[in-house]
C-alpha cells in the first residue's frame, strides 16, 4: 500500500512533528504530484497537517508509518475514505488501528473501495481536525480560509459559507459535502449572485444535465480550474 519508502520513513522518524509534516509533504508531493502539485506550497503543507491531525484525533494513529499510510489512502482513494461505514468497521475491528491502516487495502472488499471513490469529497483536506465533525457550514468556512483568503474578506466568510451551503442544498447537492465550497469558490470568482439569481448558460447546462449531484459539482469544479486556475 505504501509508496513512500522505508528509508524515507526512517529519515522522518527523527524529525520533530513540524519537521515530520514538512518532510511527509515533500514525500507525498513526489508520489502524488497530480493531487498536490496544483496547490501553493503553504496550502499543501497545511493539507498534510490536517490529514495527520485527523488520523491522530479520529483513529489515535501515532507512528510515522501509520500516519503516512493514512495520508496515502486519503490521496489515492478519497480524502473522506474513513467516513465509509465498512472502512470504519475495519479500522475498529481490532484494538490496534495502526496495524489495520497498513493492511486495510486487503481487509476491505473492492466493491467498498469503489463506493468510497464514488463518494469522494476533498473537504477533509482543508479542515483542521478540531472542526472535522463541525456543521458543514463551519467546515466550508474553514476550507475557504485556507483556499480563498485573497478572494473573500475574513469578516464575510461565515455568512458567505452558510449561504453557499444553503444554495447547494436548494440545488439538490446535499449529498456532496464539497458542493458548498465549490459554490462559494464560484461566487468568489463570478459574483455572489451565481447559482442564486444569476444562471448563465454554462451553469444552466450543468444543472440541466441528467448527471448525479457529484458529477455536476465536479463539472463546476473543472470550470473553476479552467477559468480562474482555482483548485478546490
N, C-alpha and C positions, 0 to 999 in steps of 0.2 A: 504493500500500500504506500509506504513512504518513498517519495522520490529523493528527499534530502538524504545525503549520505551519512553513514555513521561517523565518519571523520569530521564532517561539518558539525554534526550534533555534539560530538565530543569537544570541539572547539568552543561551542556555545555554552557548554556546561560550566565553564569557568567564568562566564560573564555575570555581571550584576543584572538585575531584572531589566533596567533600561537598556543595557548592553545586549541582553538576550533578545529583546524585542527588535532592536535595530538590526542585529545580526540575522535574526529569523526573517525579517522583512527582506533583507538582501537575498537570502537563500530562496525564499518564496518567489521573489521577483525573477530570479534566474530560472526557476522551474515552471512558473506560471505567468509568463510575460503578457499573454493576451488578457488575463484577468486583472493584472496590477499596473502594467506599464501606462495605461491611459490616464492614471491619476497622478497629480503632483506628489512629490516625494513626501511632503508633510502629511498629506491625506493618506497615502499608502501606509506610512508608519502608524498613524492613528487607527487605521482599519485593522492592522495586525494586532495592535494593543487591545482593541476592542474584542477581537476573536480570542486572544489569550485570556483576557479578563472574564469573558463569558464562559470559557471552558473551565476556568478555576471556580467561578461562582456557582455555575449550574451543576457541574459534574465533579467538582473537587479534584480536577486533574492538576498535578504538581510537577511531574517530571518533564524535562525538556522534550523527550521523545514523544510522550503522550500529547503535549501541547502542540508540537509540530504536526503530529498526525491529525489532530482535531482541525487545525488550520488548513491542512491539505484537503481534508474532506469538505470543509466549507468552500474552498475554492474550486475543487474538481467536481463536486457533486451539486451542492447547494448551500448557501450560507445559513439557511434555516433547516439544515438536514436533521438537527436534533429536536425539531418540533414534531416530527412524524411519530405517531404512537408506537409503531413497530420498532423504529430505531430507539426510541426512549425505553421500550421494553427490553431491548438487547442491552442497553447501557446499564439498566437497573437489574439485570438478571444475575449479576454476580456482585459480590461486595467490592471488588476492585474494578472500577470503571476504567482505570488506566490500562489494564490488560485488555479489556474489551475493545477500547477505541483503536487499539493496534490491530485487532483481528476482526473488526466489525464488518469489513467487506465480505468475509466468508460466513458471518453469522446471520446476516440479513439477506433474504431472497432477492433475486434480481428484480422481480416484479415490484418489490418495495422501493428499490433504488429508482426504478423507472417512475414511480409515483412521486418520489421525493424530487426528482429532476423536473417533473411536470409542474410541480407547485413551488418551484424555487423562488425565493424572494431575497433581494440584496440588502434590504433594510437592516438586518442584524450587523452587517459590516460597518455601518455608520453610527451605531448607537452604543453609548457606554453601557457597561454591564449593570450599573445601578438603575438603568432605565429599561432594561431588556423586557420586563414584564409590565411596564407602564402602559397607560392607554395609548392607542395608536396615534392620536394627535400629538402627544408628548414625544413619542419616538420619531415621528416625522419632523417635529420641531428640532430635535437633537440632530437628526441627519442633516437638516437644512443648515444648521450652524456650521457643520463641517464642510458641506459641499457648496453652499450658496451664500456664504458670508459676505461676498462682494456684491451680491445682487439684491438682497433683501435687508433693510435696516433691522438691527437686532431687536429694537422695540416693537417691530411689526411682525416678528416671526411667529409668535404664539397664535395670534389671530389668523395670520395667513395659513398656518399649518392646519388649524381647526377647520377653516373654511375649505381648504383643498380636500381634506378627508371627507367632509360633508358632501362636496361635489362628487367625489369618487363613489360614494355610496349612492347618490342620486342617479349616477350613470350606470349603476349595476356592477361596479368594480369592487364591491366589498369583500370578495373572496381573494383579492390580490393585495397583500399588505404594502406592496410597492406603489400602488396606484396613487395614493395621496401625495407621496413625494414626487412622483413623475408629473402629476398635475401641477403641484406647487412650482417645480422647476420650469415647467412650460409657461406658467403665468409670469414667472420672473423674467423670462425671455421675451414673450409675446404680449404681455399685459394681463392684468388680473381679471379682465372680463372673459378671457379664454375659458371655454367649457362652461361658462355661466350664462352670459348673454351673447358672447361672440363665438360663432361657429363657422370659421372659414371653410372653404370647400374641402381642404385636406382633412380637417377634423371630422366633417360630416361623412366623408368617405370611410374613415376608420371606424366611426361609431356605427355606421350602417352595414358594415361587413358582417357576414354570418360567421364570426370568429368567437372564440372563447374570450372572456374578460382578460385573461393573461396575455393572449396574443394581441389584443387591442392595445393593452398597456405597453407591450413590447414594441408595437409599431410607433407609438408616441415617443417612446424612449429612443428609438432609432432616428426619428425626425429631429429630436433634440441634439443628438450627437452629430448629425449631418449639418444642421443649420447653425448650431452655436458651439460645436465642439465641447458639449457638456455631457458628462457621463454621470448617470445617477442609478 
